[in-house]
Amino acid sequence: MSKPITAKEIADLRARTGAGMMDCKKALEEAEGDTEKAIAILRTKGIAKADKRAGRAASEGRIVAVAAPDGTSIALVEVNSETDFVSRNDEFGALAQSLAVQVHKDESIDHVVNVAGEGTLFAQPYHADTSKTVEEAVKAASAKTGENVVLRRYARFATKGALGSYVHFNHKVAALVEITGASGAEVEALAREVAEHVAAGVPRVPLAASRDEVPASFIASERAIFEAQAKESGKPDAIVHKMVDGRIAKLYGEIVLTEQPWVRDDSKTIQQRVDEVAKSVGAPLTVRRFVRFQMGEE
């Protein structure tokens, strides 16, 4: 006999899907308490759309970027506080900026670290006061503010191509993009444009830079849901397959960065914008990688 479905499980599923309480309860019962299966059930029935971002953290803070003068490397950090009052404090802003400098100085970092404590940064001497480690400097800030101050995550990209970053004026969302194939002011400007687009999250936050980078398991899961929905229409299998293929193609246009409509001009895709600049500079360009930080999201 399966375990009883709790009110918290129902509430959590509702928060992730926007479905009604009774629909969530029935889906969880059908899925025997498996939340991911329950989401698929709700989506198949057309009760819920794509899963909302899970694991939202009730946190404030600042996201800041630091770039090399020649633009060949950029660091991005997210530092959290408990309240917006502290995050808007000048001292907190200075700490976030200083931690970004710390990350930027570490040339061994050329990737994203989503859980700062799992990297090597915390044990390093703090550049602004080498008598302390980075971890000790962050703890000292916590003691001074009386709040839990956390260096949550960070990224640093280095390139022989071009980098662009965008930090929203409220410091709650930011993105970093690398474009390879050429360098120079025009390509750097393109990288900044693409970073702005990624930060905007329109039509949705991209999952990958290209189709090849989309996990096959993700597409298989989505295809199974689309097939179940299409079969309920009672149409012949041949028509169902065409319907599913069409929905998968549309999905790629939403989750693949280069296939998304450009936020500044939705008459063209990001790839078309990249191709325009590539033609201008006389070299093929590729959006190699990107990262997006938004306060309160995993």
Secondary structure in CASP SS format (residue, H / E / C, confidence):
PFRMAT SS
TARGET T0000
AUTHOR 0000-0000-0000
METHOD secondary structure of the structure
MODEL  1
M C 1.00
S C 1.00
K C 1.00
P C 1.00
I C 1.00
T C 1.00
A H 1.00
K H 1.00
E H 1.00
I H 1.00
A H 1.00
D H 1.00
L H 1.00
R H 1.00
A H 1.00
R H 1.00
T H 1.00
G C 1.00
A C 1.00
G C 1.00
M H 1.00
M H 1.00
D H 1.00
C H 1.00
K H 1.00
K H 1.00
A H 1.00
L H 1.00
E H 1.00
E H 1.00
A C 1.00
E C 1.00
G C 1.00
D C 1.00
T H 1.00
E H 1.00
K H 1.00
A H 1.00
I H 1.00
A H 1.00
I H 1.00
L H 1.00
R H 1.00
T H 1.00
K C 1.00
G C 1.00
I C 1.00
A C 1.00
K C 1.00
A C 1.00
D C 1.00
K C 1.00
R C 1.00
A C 1.00
G C 1.00
R C 1.00
A C 1.00
A C 1.00
S C 1.00
E E 1.00
G E 1.00
R E 1.00
I E 1.00
V E 1.00
A E 1.00
V E 1.00
A E 1.00
A C 1.00
P C 1.00
D C 1.00
G C 1.00
T C 1.00
S E 1.00
I E 1.00
A E 1.00
L E 1.00
V E 1.00
E E 1.00
V E 1.00
N E 1.00
S E 1.00
E C 1.00
T C 1.00
D H 1.00
F H 1.00
V H 1.00
S H 1.00
R C 1.00
N C 1.00
D H 1.00
E H 1.00
F H 1.00
G H 1.00
A H 1.00
L H 1.00
A H 1.00
Q H 1.00
S H 1.00
L H 1.00
A H 1.00
V H 1.00
Q H 1.00
V H 1.00
H H 1.00
K H 1.00
D C 1.00
E C 1.00
S C 1.00
I C 1.00
D C 1.00
H C 1.00
V E 1.00
V E 1.00
N C 1.00
V C 1.00
A H 1.00
G H 1.00
E H 1.00
G C 1.00
T C 1.00
L H 1.00
F H 1.00
A H 1.00
Q C 1.00
P E 1.00
Y E 1.00
H C 1.00
A C 1.00
D E 1.00
T E 1.00
S E 1.00
K E 1.00
T E 1.00
V H 1.00
E H 1.00
E H 1.00
A H 1.00
V H 1.00
K H 1.00
A H 1.00
A H 1.00
S H 1.00
A H 1.00
K H 1.00
T H 1.00
G C 1.00
E C 1.00
N C 1.00
V C 1.00
V E 1.00
L E 1.00
R E 1.00
R E 1.00
Y E 1.00
A E 1.00
R E 1.00
F E 1.00
A E 1.00
T C 1.00
K C 1.00
G C 1.00
A E 1.00
L E 1.00
G E 1.00
S E 1.00
Y E 1.00
V E 1.00
H C 1.00
F C 1.00
N C 1.00
H C 1.00
K C 1.00
V E 1.00
A E 1.00
A E 1.00
L E 1.00
V E 1.00
E E 1.00
I E 1.00
T E 1.00
G C 1.00
A C 1.00
S C 1.00
G C 1.00
A H 1.00
E H 1.00
V H 1.00
E H 1.00
A H 1.00
L H 1.00
A H 1.00
R H 1.00
E H 1.00
V H 1.00
A H 1.00
E H 1.00
H H 1.00
V H 1.00
A H 1.00
A H 1.00
G C 1.00
V C 1.00
P C 1.00
R C 1.00
V C 1.00
P C 1.00
L C 1.00
A E 1.00
A C 1.00
S C 1.00
R H 1.00
D H 1.00
E H 1.00
V C 1.00
P C 1.00
A H 1.00
S H 1.00
F H 1.00
I H 1.00
A H 1.00
S H 1.00
E H 1.00
R H 1.00
A H 1.00
I H 1.00
F H 1.00
E H 1.00
A H 1.00
Q H 1.00
A H 1.00
K H 1.00
E C 1.00
S C 1.00
G C 1.00
K C 1.00
P C 1.00
D H 1.00
A H 1.00
I H 1.00
V H 1.00
H H 1.00
K H 1.00
M H 1.00
V H 1.00
D H 1.00
G H 1.00
R H 1.00
I H 1.00
A H 1.00
K H 1.00
L H 1.00
Y H 1.00
G H 1.00
E H 1.00
I H 1.00
V E 1.00
L H 1.00
T H 1.00
E H 1.00
Q C 1.00
P E 1.00
W E 1.00
V C 1.00
R C 1.00
D E 1.00
D E 1.00
S E 1.00
K E 1.00
T E 1.00
I H 1.00
Q H 1.00
Q H 1.00
R H 1.00
V H 1.00
D H 1.00
E H 1.00
V H 1.00
A H 1.00
K H 1.00
S H 1.00
V H 1.00
G C 1.00
A C 1.00
P C 1.00
L C 1.00
T E 1.00
V E 1.00
R E 1.00
R E 1.00
F E 1.00
V E 1.00
R E 1.00
F E 1.00
Q E 1.00
M C 1.00
G C 1.00
E C 1.00
E C 1.00
END
